[in-house]
Amino acid sequence: MEEEIIVRKDGSTQIIRKTVKEGISFGTALAMVISFVTWKSIGWAIVHGLLGWVYVIYYMIRY
């Protein structure tokens, strides 16, 4: 996990974690792989990649 520390003028600090972006990217990749292996279609893999984690959770529940 990447962190960025910002020091403000008043001396306080703010830590920004970049986990959400990485999580979304992983969810997209996982959805596309699952979709392609299941349906053997690049078109469906793209559609399911756009849905990301929604498709991954659906697949886990359905199959």
Predicted model as a PDB file, atoms N, CA, C, CB and O in Angstrom, pLDDT in the B-factor column:
MODEL        1                                                                  
ATOM      1  N   MET A   1       0.850  -1.174   0.000  1.00 63.00           N  
ATOM      2  CA  MET A   1       0.000   0.000   0.000  1.00 63.00           C  
ATOM      3  C   MET A   1       0.892   1.233   0.000  1.00 63.00           C  
ATOM      4  CB  MET A   1      -0.965   0.000   1.221  1.00 63.00           C  
ATOM      5  O   MET A   1       1.831   1.346   0.788  1.00 63.00           O  
ATOM      6  N   GLU A   2       0.579   2.142  -0.894  1.00 73.00           N  
ATOM      7  CA  GLU A   2       1.330   3.378  -0.995  1.00 73.00           C  
ATOM      8  C   GLU A   2       0.698   4.444  -0.124  1.00 73.00           C  
ATOM      9  CB  GLU A   2       1.408   3.847  -2.446  1.00 73.00           C  
ATOM     10  O   GLU A   2      -0.525   4.532  -0.020  1.00 73.00           O  
ATOM     11  N   GLU A   3       1.537   5.252   0.501  1.00 80.00           N  
ATOM     12  CA  GLU A   3       1.038   6.358   1.311  1.00 80.00           C  
ATOM     13  C   GLU A   3       1.728   7.638   0.891  1.00 80.00           C  
ATOM     14  CB  GLU A   3       1.257   6.091   2.814  1.00 80.00           C  
ATOM     15  O   GLU A   3       2.904   7.646   0.526  1.00 80.00           O  
ATOM     16  N   GLU A   4       0.977   8.705   0.950  1.00 82.00           N  
ATOM     17  CA  GLU A   4       1.518  10.027   0.666  1.00 82.00           C  
ATOM     18  C   GLU A   4       1.229  10.884   1.886  1.00 82.00           C  
ATOM     19  CB  GLU A   4       0.899  10.650  -0.648  1.00 82.00           C  
ATOM     20  O   GLU A   4       0.080  10.985   2.316  1.00 82.00           O  
ATOM     21  N   ILE A   5       2.260  11.502   2.447  1.00 86.00           N  
ATOM     22  CA  ILE A   5       2.093  12.329   3.640  1.00 86.00           C  
ATOM     23  C   ILE A   5       2.186  13.795   3.226  1.00 86.00           C  
ATOM     24  CB  ILE A   5       3.167  11.982   4.729  1.00 86.00           C  
ATOM     25  O   ILE A   5       3.160  14.215   2.601  1.00 86.00           O  
ATOM     26  N   ILE A   6       1.163  14.566   3.583  1.00 89.00           N  
ATOM     27  CA  ILE A   6       1.115  15.988   3.268  1.00 89.00           C  
ATOM     28  C   ILE A   6       1.186  16.765   4.579  1.00 89.00           C  
ATOM     29  CB  ILE A   6      -0.181  16.352   2.460  1.00 89.00           C  
ATOM     30  O   ILE A   6       0.401  16.515   5.493  1.00 89.00           O  
ATOM     31  N   VAL A   7       2.126  17.706   4.674  1.00 91.00           N  
ATOM     32  CA  VAL A   7       2.252  18.556   5.853  1.00 91.00           C  
ATOM     33  C   VAL A   7       1.640  19.909   5.512  1.00 91.00           C  
ATOM     34  CB  VAL A   7       3.754  18.702   6.305  1.00 91.00           C  
ATOM     35  O   VAL A   7       2.068  20.586   4.576  1.00 91.00           O  
ATOM     36  N   ARG A   8       0.633  20.287   6.288  1.00 90.00           N  
ATOM     37  CA  ARG A   8      -0.055  21.554   6.033  1.00 90.00           C  
ATOM     38  C   ARG A   8       0.679  22.723   6.681  1.00 90.00           C  
ATOM     39  CB  ARG A   8      -1.494  21.491   6.548  1.00 90.00           C  
ATOM     40  O   ARG A   8       1.594  22.527   7.481  1.00 90.00           O  
ATOM     41  N   LYS A   9       0.273  23.929   6.330  1.00 90.00           N  
ATOM     42  CA  LYS A   9       0.910  25.137   6.859  1.00 90.00           C  
ATOM     43  C   LYS A   9       0.755  25.255   8.368  1.00 90.00           C  
ATOM     44  CB  LYS A   9       0.329  26.366   6.191  1.00 90.00           C  
ATOM     45  O   LYS A   9       1.627  25.807   9.040  1.00 90.00           O  
ATOM     46  N   ASP A  10      -0.354  24.737   8.909  1.00 93.00           N  
ATOM     47  CA  ASP A  10      -0.576  24.835  10.362  1.00 93.00           C  
ATOM     48  C   ASP A  10       0.171  23.749  11.141  1.00 93.00           C  
ATOM     49  CB  ASP A  10      -2.070  24.745  10.667  1.00 93.00           C  
ATOM     50  O   ASP A  10       0.050  23.678  12.364  1.00 93.00           O  
ATOM     51  N   GLY A  11       0.943  22.901  10.445  1.00 89.00           N  
ATOM     52  CA  GLY A  11       1.744  21.875  11.108  1.00 89.00           C  
ATOM     53  C   GLY A  11       1.079  20.509  11.174  1.00 89.00           C  
ATOM     54  O   GLY A  11       1.729  19.523  11.519  1.00 89.00           O  
ATOM     55  N   SER A  12      -0.210  20.437  10.848  1.00 91.00           N  
ATOM     56  CA  SER A  12      -0.890  19.145  10.871  1.00 91.00           C  
ATOM     57  C   SER A  12      -0.495  18.335   9.638  1.00 91.00           C  
ATOM     58  CB  SER A  12      -2.429  19.333  10.932  1.00 91.00           C  
ATOM     59  O   SER A  12      -0.035  18.882   8.636  1.00 91.00           O  
ATOM     60  N   THR A  13      -0.684  17.037   9.734  1.00 89.00           N  
ATOM     61  CA  THR A  13      -0.337  16.165   8.618  1.00 89.00           C  
ATOM     62  C   THR A  13      -1.571  15.406   8.137  1.00 89.00           C  
ATOM     63  CB  THR A  13       0.776  15.181   9.024  1.00 89.00           C  
ATOM     64  O   THR A  13      -2.522  15.180   8.885  1.00 89.00           O  
ATOM     65  N   GLN A  14      -1.522  15.028   6.883  1.00 85.00           N  
ATOM     66  CA  GLN A  14      -2.599  14.256   6.281  1.00 85.00           C  
ATOM     67  C   GLN A  14      -1.960  13.092   5.529  1.00 85.00           C  
ATOM     68  CB  GLN A  14      -3.487  15.144   5.326  1.00 85.00           C  
ATOM     69  O   GLN A  14      -1.048  13.283   4.725  1.00 85.00           O  
ATOM     70  N   ILE A  15      -2.450  11.883   5.802  1.00 81.00           N  
ATOM     71  CA  ILE A  15      -1.935  10.693   5.138  1.00 81.00           C  
ATOM     72  C   ILE A  15      -2.971  10.225   4.130  1.00 81.00           C  
ATOM     73  CB  ILE A  15      -1.601   9.566   6.163  1.00 81.00           C  
ATOM     74  O   ILE A  15      -4.132  10.006   4.474  1.00 81.00           O  
ATOM     75  N   ILE A  16      -2.543  10.075   2.882  1.00 77.00           N  
ATOM     76  CA  ILE A  16      -3.433   9.615   1.825  1.00 77.00           C  
ATOM     77  C   ILE A  16      -2.996   8.202   1.445  1.00 77.00           C  
ATOM     78  CB  ILE A  16      -3.406  10.584   0.580  1.00 77.00           C  
ATOM     79  O   ILE A  16      -1.855   7.980   1.041  1.00 77.00           O  
ATOM     80  N   ARG A  17      -3.915   7.259   1.578  1.00 73.00           N  
ATOM     81  CA  ARG A  17      -3.621   5.873   1.205  1.00 73.00           C  
ATOM     82  C   ARG A  17      -4.200   5.605  -0.177  1.00 73.00           C  
ATOM     83  CB  ARG A  17      -4.199   4.866   2.255  1.00 73.00           C  
ATOM     84  O   ARG A  17      -5.317   6.024  -0.480  1.00 73.00           O  
ATOM     85  N   LYS A  18      -3.450   4.917  -1.002  1.00 68.00           N  
ATOM     86  CA  LYS A  18      -3.843   4.681  -2.387  1.00 68.00           C  
ATOM     87  C   LYS A  18      -4.306   3.243  -2.602  1.00 68.00           C  
ATOM     88  CB  LYS A  18      -2.686   4.999  -3.324  1.00 68.00           C  
ATOM     89  O   LYS A  18      -4.045   2.661  -3.654  1.00 68.00           O  
ATOM     90  N   THR A  19      -4.975   2.679  -1.637  1.00 65.00           N  
ATOM     91  CA  THR A  19      -5.434   1.300  -1.731  1.00 65.00           C  
ATOM     92  C   THR A  19      -6.649   1.174  -2.627  1.00 65.00           C  
ATOM     93  CB  THR A  19      -5.751   0.757  -0.357  1.00 65.00           C  
ATOM     94  O   THR A  19      -6.775   0.183  -3.347  1.00 65.00           O  
ATOM     95  N   VAL A  20      -7.535   2.133  -2.607  1.00 64.00           N  
ATOM     96  CA  VAL A  20      -8.774   2.039  -3.368  1.00 64.00           C  
ATOM     97  C   VAL A  20      -8.479   1.884  -4.849  1.00 64.00           C  
ATOM     98  CB  VAL A  20      -9.651   3.270  -3.128  1.00 64.00           C  
ATOM     99  O   VAL A  20      -9.077   1.030  -5.503  1.00 64.00           O  
ATOM    100  N   LYS A  21      -7.584   2.676  -5.391  1.00 65.00           N  
ATOM    101  CA  LYS A  21      -7.256   2.583  -6.809  1.00 65.00           C  
ATOM    102  C   LYS A  21      -6.696   1.209  -7.152  1.00 65.00           C  
ATOM    103  CB  LYS A  21      -6.255   3.670  -7.197  1.00 65.00           C  
ATOM    104  O   LYS A  21      -7.077   0.621  -8.164  1.00 65.00           O  
ATOM    105  N   GLU A  22      -5.799   0.690  -6.321  1.00 67.00           N  
ATOM    106  CA  GLU A  22      -5.227  -0.629  -6.563  1.00 67.00           C  
ATOM    107  C   GLU A  22      -6.287  -1.709  -6.449  1.00 67.00           C  
ATOM    108  CB  GLU A  22      -4.090  -0.905  -5.588  1.00 67.00           C  
ATOM    109  O   GLU A  22      -6.276  -2.673  -7.214  1.00 67.00           O  
ATOM    110  N   GLY A  23      -7.201  -1.559  -5.502  1.00 68.00           N  
ATOM    111  CA  GLY A  23      -8.277  -2.531  -5.328  1.00 68.00           C  
ATOM    112  C   GLY A  23      -9.209  -2.565  -6.515  1.00 68.00           C  
ATOM    113  O   GLY A  23      -9.654  -3.634  -6.932  1.00 68.00           O  
ATOM    114  N   ILE A  24      -9.505  -1.411  -7.057  1.00 73.00           N  
ATOM    115  CA  ILE A  24     -10.369  -1.347  -8.228  1.00 73.00           C  
ATOM    116  C   ILE A  24      -9.677  -1.984  -9.424  1.00 73.00           C  
ATOM    117  CB  ILE A  24     -10.755   0.108  -8.541  1.00 73.00           C  
ATOM    118  O   ILE A  24     -10.313  -2.712 -10.186  1.00 73.00           O  
ATOM    119  N   SER A  25      -8.410  -1.728  -9.601  1.00 87.00           N  
ATOM    120  CA  SER A  25      -7.663  -2.322 -10.709  1.00 87.00           C  
ATOM    121  C   SER A  25      -7.619  -3.838 -10.591  1.00 87.00           C  
ATOM    122  CB  SER A  25      -6.244  -1.761 -10.758  1.00 87.00           C  
ATOM    123  O   SER A  25      -7.798  -4.541 -11.586  1.00 87.00           O  
ATOM    124  N   PHE A  26      -7.386  -4.345  -9.397  1.00 90.00           N  
ATOM    125  CA  PHE A  26      -7.339  -5.787  -9.193  1.00 90.00           C  
ATOM    126  C   PHE A  26      -8.703  -6.406  -9.447  1.00 90.00           C  
ATOM    127  CB  PHE A  26      -6.862  -6.116  -7.778  1.00 90.00           C  
ATOM    128  O   PHE A  26      -8.792  -7.471 -10.058  1.00 90.00           O  
ATOM    129  N   GLY A  27      -9.776  -5.753  -8.984  1.00 92.00           N  
ATOM    130  CA  GLY A  27     -11.132  -6.252  -9.209  1.00 92.00           C  
ATOM    131  C   GLY A  27     -11.476  -6.310 -10.680  1.00 92.00           C  
ATOM    132  O   GLY A  27     -12.125  -7.253 -11.133  1.00 92.00           O  
ATOM    133  N   THR A  28     -11.049  -5.317 -11.425  1.00 94.00           N  
ATOM    134  CA  THR A  28     -11.281  -5.286 -12.866  1.00 94.00           C  
ATOM    135  C   THR A  28     -10.544  -6.430 -13.557  1.00 94.00           C  
ATOM    136  CB  THR A  28     -10.838  -3.939 -13.453  1.00 94.00           C  
ATOM    137  O   THR A  28     -11.120  -7.141 -14.380  1.00 94.00           O  
ATOM    138  N   ALA A  29      -9.275  -6.602 -13.218  1.00 94.00           N  
ATOM    139  CA  ALA A  29      -8.484  -7.671 -13.833  1.00 94.00           C  
ATOM    140  C   ALA A  29      -9.053  -9.043 -13.483  1.00 94.00           C  
ATOM    141  CB  ALA A  29      -7.017  -7.578 -13.385  1.00 94.00           C  
ATOM    142  O   ALA A  29      -9.150  -9.916 -14.346  1.00 94.00           O  
ATOM    143  N   LEU A  30      -9.424  -9.232 -12.239  1.00 95.00           N  
ATOM    144  CA  LEU A  30      -9.980 -10.511 -11.806  1.00 95.00           C  
ATOM    145  C   LEU A  30     -11.287 -10.813 -12.531  1.00 95.00           C  
ATOM    146  CB  LEU A  30     -10.206 -10.509 -10.292  1.00 95.00           C  
ATOM    147  O   LEU A  30     -11.510 -11.941 -12.972  1.00 95.00           O  
ATOM    148  N   ALA A  31     -12.149  -9.808 -12.654  1.00 96.00           N  
ATOM    149  CA  ALA A  31     -13.423  -9.994 -13.354  1.00 96.00           C  
ATOM    150  C   ALA A  31     -13.193 -10.363 -14.809  1.00 96.00           C  
ATOM    151  CB  ALA A  31     -14.277  -8.725 -13.263  1.00 96.00           C  
ATOM    152  O   ALA A  31     -13.886 -11.230 -15.342  1.00 96.00           O  
ATOM    153  N   MET A  32     -12.227  -9.716 -15.464  1.00 96.00           N  
ATOM    154  CA  MET A  32     -11.959 -10.007 -16.865  1.00 96.00           C  
ATOM    155  C   MET A  32     -11.414 -11.422 -17.056  1.00 96.00           C  
ATOM    156  CB  MET A  32     -10.979  -8.993 -17.430  1.00 96.00           C  
ATOM    157  O   MET A  32     -11.783 -12.105 -18.011  1.00 96.00           O  
ATOM    158  N   VAL A  33     -10.549 -11.858 -16.164  1.00 96.00           N  
ATOM    159  CA  VAL A  33      -9.996 -13.213 -16.270  1.00 96.00           C  
ATOM    160  C   VAL A  33     -11.079 -14.257 -16.048  1.00 96.00           C  
ATOM    161  CB  VAL A  33      -8.856 -13.414 -15.257  1.00 96.00           C  
ATOM    162  O   VAL A  33     -11.196 -15.210 -16.818  1.00 96.00           O  
ATOM    163  N   ILE A  34     -11.871 -14.077 -14.998  1.00 96.00           N  
ATOM    164  CA  ILE A  34     -12.961 -15.020 -14.722  1.00 96.00           C  
ATOM    165  C   ILE A  34     -13.909 -15.083 -15.914  1.00 96.00           C  
ATOM    166  CB  ILE A  34     -13.734 -14.611 -13.440  1.00 96.00           C  
ATOM    167  O   ILE A  34     -14.298 -16.169 -16.345  1.00 96.00           O  
ATOM    168  N   SER A  35     -14.276 -13.930 -16.443  1.00 96.00           N  
ATOM    169  CA  SER A  35     -15.202 -13.869 -17.557  1.00 96.00           C  
ATOM    170  C   SER A  35     -14.643 -14.571 -18.791  1.00 96.00           C  
ATOM    171  CB  SER A  35     -15.531 -12.426 -17.881  1.00 96.00           C  
ATOM    172  O   SER A  35     -15.342 -15.357 -19.430  1.00 96.00           O  
ATOM    173  N   PHE A  36     -13.379 -14.287 -19.127  1.00 97.00           N  
ATOM    174  CA  PHE A  36     -12.808 -14.892 -20.331  1.00 97.00           C  
ATOM    175  C   PHE A  36     -12.682 -16.406 -20.190  1.00 97.00           C  
ATOM    176  CB  PHE A  36     -11.441 -14.282 -20.632  1.00 97.00           C  
ATOM    177  O   PHE A  36     -12.964 -17.146 -21.133  1.00 97.00           O  
ATOM    178  N   VAL A  37     -12.259 -16.865 -19.018  1.00 96.00           N  
ATOM    179  CA  VAL A  37     -12.121 -18.313 -18.801  1.00 96.00           C  
ATOM    180  C   VAL A  37     -13.485 -18.992 -18.882  1.00 96.00           C  
ATOM    181  CB  VAL A  37     -11.459 -18.601 -17.430  1.00 96.00           C  
ATOM    182  O   VAL A  37     -13.599 -20.098 -19.411  1.00 96.00           O  
ATOM    183  N   THR A  38     -14.521 -18.332 -18.356  1.00 95.00           N  
ATOM    184  CA  THR A  38     -15.855 -18.922 -18.343  1.00 95.00           C  
ATOM    185  C   THR A  38     -16.524 -18.869 -19.713  1.00 95.00           C  
ATOM    186  CB  THR A  38     -16.723 -18.215 -17.324  1.00 95.00           C  
ATOM    187  O   THR A  38     -17.045 -19.883 -20.178  1.00 95.00           O  
ATOM    188  N   TRP A  39     -16.519 -17.717 -20.362  1.00 96.00           N  
ATOM    189  CA  TRP A  39     -17.295 -17.506 -21.589  1.00 96.00           C  
ATOM    190  C   TRP A  39     -16.474 -17.523 -22.869  1.00 96.00           C  
ATOM    191  CB  TRP A  39     -18.010 -16.210 -21.499  1.00 96.00           C  
ATOM    192  O   TRP A  39     -17.057 -17.576 -23.952  1.00 96.00           O  
ATOM    193  N   LYS A  40     -15.146 -17.481 -22.794  1.00 97.00           N  
ATOM    194  CA  LYS A  40     -14.264 -17.477 -23.980  1.00 97.00           C  
ATOM    195  C   LYS A  40     -14.614 -16.351 -24.961  1.00 97.00           C  
ATOM    196  CB  LYS A  40     -14.349 -18.829 -24.703  1.00 97.00           C  
ATOM    197  O   LYS A  40     -14.608 -16.547 -26.176  1.00 97.00           O  
ATOM    198  N   SER A  41     -14.919 -15.172 -24.411  1.00 97.00           N  
ATOM    199  CA  SER A  41     -15.317 -14.038 -25.238  1.00 97.00           C  
ATOM    200  C   SER A  41     -14.645 -12.757 -24.732  1.00 97.00           C  
ATOM    201  CB  SER A  41     -16.857 -13.880 -25.241  1.00 97.00           C  
ATOM    202  O   SER A  41     -14.773 -12.397 -23.562  1.00 97.00           O  
ATOM    203  N   ILE A  42     -13.935 -12.082 -25.624  1.00 96.00           N  
ATOM    204  CA  ILE A  42     -13.282 -10.828 -25.241  1.00 96.00           C  
ATOM    205  C   ILE A  42     -14.327  -9.744 -24.967  1.00 96.00           C  
ATOM    206  CB  ILE A  42     -12.303 -10.365 -26.349  1.00 96.00           C  
ATOM    207  O   ILE A  42     -14.154  -8.922 -24.067  1.00 96.00           O  
ATOM    208  N   GLY A  43     -15.402  -9.746 -25.740  1.00 96.00           N  
ATOM    209  CA  GLY A  43     -16.470  -8.759 -25.531  1.00 96.00           C  
ATOM    210  C   GLY A  43     -17.067  -8.842 -24.132  1.00 96.00           C  
ATOM    211  O   GLY A  43     -17.216  -7.829 -23.449  1.00 96.00           O  
ATOM    212  N   TRP A  44     -17.410 -10.065 -23.710  1.00 97.00           N  
ATOM    213  CA  TRP A  44     -17.958 -10.223 -22.356  1.00 97.00           C  
ATOM    214  C   TRP A  44     -16.915  -9.889 -21.298  1.00 97.00           C  
ATOM    215  CB  TRP A  44     -18.472 -11.655 -22.147  1.00 97.00           C  
ATOM    216  O   TRP A  44     -17.248  -9.346 -20.245  1.00 97.00           O  
ATOM    217  N   ALA A  45     -15.653 -10.210 -21.574  1.00 96.00           N  
ATOM    218  CA  ALA A  45     -14.592  -9.893 -20.615  1.00 96.00           C  
ATOM    219  C   ALA A  45     -14.488  -8.379 -20.407  1.00 96.00           C  
ATOM    220  CB  ALA A  45     -13.238 -10.460 -21.098  1.00 96.00           C  
ATOM    221  O   ALA A  45     -14.270  -7.922 -19.284  1.00 96.00           O  
ATOM    222  N   ILE A  46     -14.641  -7.608 -21.472  1.00 95.00           N  
ATOM    223  CA  ILE A  46     -14.597  -6.144 -21.353  1.00 95.00           C  
ATOM    224  C   ILE A  46     -15.798  -5.642 -20.550  1.00 95.00           C  
ATOM    225  CB  ILE A  46     -14.573  -5.481 -22.756  1.00 95.00           C  
ATOM    226  O   ILE A  46     -15.647  -4.806 -19.659  1.00 95.00           O  
ATOM    227  N   VAL A  47     -16.979  -6.151 -20.865  1.00 96.00           N  
ATOM    228  CA  VAL A  47     -18.190  -5.731 -20.133  1.00 96.00           C  
ATOM    229  C   VAL A  47     -18.048  -6.071 -18.655  1.00 96.00           C  
ATOM    230  CB  VAL A  47     -19.462  -6.414 -20.722  1.00 96.00           C  
ATOM    231  O   VAL A  47     -18.318  -5.232 -17.795  1.00 96.00           O  
ATOM    232  N   HIS A  48     -17.623  -7.301 -18.355  1.00 96.00           N  
ATOM    233  CA  HIS A  48     -17.488  -7.711 -16.960  1.00 96.00           C  
ATOM    234  C   HIS A  48     -16.347  -6.968 -16.267  1.00 96.00           C  
ATOM    235  CB  HIS A  48     -17.258  -9.217 -16.874  1.00 96.00           C  
ATOM    236  O   HIS A  48     -16.403  -6.730 -15.060  1.00 96.00           O  
ATOM    237  N   GLY A  49     -15.307  -6.599 -17.032  1.00 95.00           N  
ATOM    238  CA  GLY A  49     -14.230  -5.790 -16.469  1.00 95.00           C  
ATOM    239  C   GLY A  49     -14.723  -4.423 -16.029  1.00 95.00           C  
ATOM    240  O   GLY A  49     -14.272  -3.888 -15.016  1.00 95.00           O  
ATOM    241  N   LEU A  50     -15.651  -3.858 -16.795  1.00 95.00           N  
ATOM    242  CA  LEU A  50     -16.234  -2.564 -16.410  1.00 95.00           C  
ATOM    243  C   LEU A  50     -17.050  -2.685 -15.122  1.00 95.00           C  
ATOM    244  CB  LEU A  50     -17.122  -2.017 -17.545  1.00 95.00           C  
ATOM    245  O   LEU A  50     -17.120  -1.745 -14.331  1.00 95.00           O  
ATOM    246  N   LEU A  51     -17.656  -3.839 -14.923  1.00 95.00           N  
ATOM    247  CA  LEU A  51     -18.424  -4.072 -13.693  1.00 95.00           C  
ATOM    248  C   LEU A  51     -17.511  -4.394 -12.505  1.00 95.00           C  
ATOM    249  CB  LEU A  51     -19.422  -5.216 -13.903  1.00 95.00           C  
ATOM    250  O   LEU A  51     -17.872  -4.139 -11.356  1.00 95.00           O  
ATOM    251  N   GLY A  52     -16.341  -4.947 -12.782  1.00 94.00           N  
ATOM    252  CA  GLY A  52     -15.328  -5.202 -11.758  1.00 94.00           C  
ATOM    253  C   GLY A  52     -15.790  -6.117 -10.649  1.00 94.00           C  
ATOM    254  O   GLY A  52     -16.204  -7.251 -10.892  1.00 94.00           O  
ATOM    255  N   TRP A  53     -15.716  -5.607  -9.410  1.00 92.00           N  
ATOM    256  CA  TRP A  53     -16.036  -6.409  -8.222  1.00 92.00           C  
ATOM    257  C   TRP A  53     -17.474  -6.892  -8.226  1.00 92.00           C  
ATOM    258  CB  TRP A  53     -15.776  -5.607  -6.963  1.00 92.00           C  
ATOM    259  O   TRP A  53     -17.771  -7.937  -7.647  1.00 92.00           O  
ATOM    260  N   VAL A  54     -18.368  -6.162  -8.861  1.00 95.00           N  
ATOM    261  CA  VAL A  54     -19.773  -6.592  -8.914  1.00 95.00           C  
ATOM    262  C   VAL A  54     -19.871  -7.948  -9.599  1.00 95.00           C  
ATOM    263  CB  VAL A  54     -20.649  -5.546  -9.660  1.00 95.00           C  
ATOM    264  O   VAL A  54     -20.574  -8.836  -9.118  1.00 95.00           O  
ATOM    265  N   TYR A  55     -19.170  -8.115 -10.719  1.00 96.00           N  
ATOM    266  CA  TYR A  55     -19.193  -9.396 -11.433  1.00 96.00           C  
ATOM    267  C   TYR A  55     -18.486 -10.486 -10.636  1.00 96.00           C  
ATOM    268  CB  TYR A  55     -18.541  -9.251 -12.812  1.00 96.00           C  
ATOM    269  O   TYR A  55     -18.940 -11.631 -10.625  1.00 96.00           O  
ATOM    270  N   VAL A  56     -17.389 -10.154  -9.972  1.00 94.00           N  
ATOM    271  CA  VAL A  56     -16.666 -11.147  -9.174  1.00 94.00           C  
ATOM    272  C   VAL A  56     -17.564 -11.686  -8.064  1.00 94.00           C  
ATOM    273  CB  VAL A  56     -15.379 -10.534  -8.574  1.00 94.00           C  
ATOM    274  O   VAL A  56     -17.617 -12.897  -7.847  1.00 94.00           O  
ATOM    275  N   ILE A  57     -18.258 -10.815  -7.372  1.00 95.00           N  
ATOM    276  CA  ILE A  57     -19.158 -11.239  -6.293  1.00 95.00           C  
ATOM    277  C   ILE A  57     -20.325 -12.036  -6.864  1.00 95.00           C  
ATOM    278  CB  ILE A  57     -19.680 -10.015  -5.500  1.00 95.00           C  
ATOM    279  O   ILE A  57     -20.719 -13.052  -6.290  1.00 95.00           O  
ATOM    280  N   TYR A  58     -20.883 -11.590  -7.985  1.00 95.00           N  
ATOM    281  CA  TYR A  58     -21.956 -12.329  -8.649  1.00 95.00           C  
ATOM    282  C   TYR A  58     -21.489 -13.742  -9.010  1.00 95.00           C  
ATOM    283  CB  TYR A  58     -22.427 -11.578  -9.917  1.00 95.00           C  
ATOM    284  O   TYR A  58     -22.209 -14.714  -8.780  1.00 95.00           O  
ATOM    285  N   TYR A  59     -20.298 -13.853  -9.570  1.00 95.00           N  
ATOM    286  CA  TYR A  59     -19.778 -15.154  -9.980  1.00 95.00           C  
ATOM    287  C   TYR A  59     -19.603 -16.068  -8.770  1.00 95.00           C  
ATOM    288  CB  TYR A  59     -18.442 -14.989 -10.722  1.00 95.00           C  
ATOM    289  O   TYR A  59     -19.912 -17.258  -8.838  1.00 95.00           O  
ATOM    290  N   MET A  60     -19.103 -15.509  -7.657  1.00 95.00           N  
ATOM    291  CA  MET A  60     -18.912 -16.305  -6.450  1.00 95.00           C  
ATOM    292  C   MET A  60     -20.242 -16.841  -5.920  1.00 95.00           C  
ATOM    293  CB  MET A  60     -18.216 -15.473  -5.374  1.00 95.00           C  
ATOM    294  O   MET A  60     -20.317 -17.989  -5.481  1.00 95.00           O  
ATOM    295  N   ILE A  61     -21.275 -16.027  -5.959  1.00 95.00           N  
ATOM    296  CA  ILE A  61     -22.590 -16.436  -5.454  1.00 95.00           C  
ATOM    297  C   ILE A  61     -23.240 -17.427  -6.420  1.00 95.00           C  
ATOM    298  CB  ILE A  61     -23.507 -15.202  -5.250  1.00 95.00           C  
ATOM    299  O   ILE A  61     -23.812 -18.429  -5.990  1.00 95.00           O  
ATOM    300  N   ARG A  62     -23.154 -17.155  -7.699  1.00 94.00           N  
ATOM    301  CA  ARG A  62     -23.844 -17.963  -8.714  1.00 94.00           C  
ATOM    302  C   ARG A  62     -23.186 -19.333  -8.923  1.00 94.00           C  
ATOM    303  CB  ARG A  62     -23.878 -17.209 -10.038  1.00 94.00           C  
ATOM    304  O   ARG A  62     -23.886 -20.337  -9.053  1.00 94.00           O  
ATOM    305  N   TYR A  63     -21.857 -19.382  -8.956  1.00 89.00           N  
ATOM    306  CA  TYR A  63     -21.165 -20.628  -9.251  1.00 89.00           C  
ATOM    307  C   TYR A  63     -20.428 -21.072  -8.024  1.00 89.00           C  
ATOM    308  CB  TYR A  63     -20.204 -20.475 -10.437  1.00 89.00           C  
ATOM    309  O   TYR A  63     -19.768 -22.111  -8.043  1.00 89.00           O  
TER     310      TYR A  63                                                      
ENDMDL                                                                          
END                                                                             
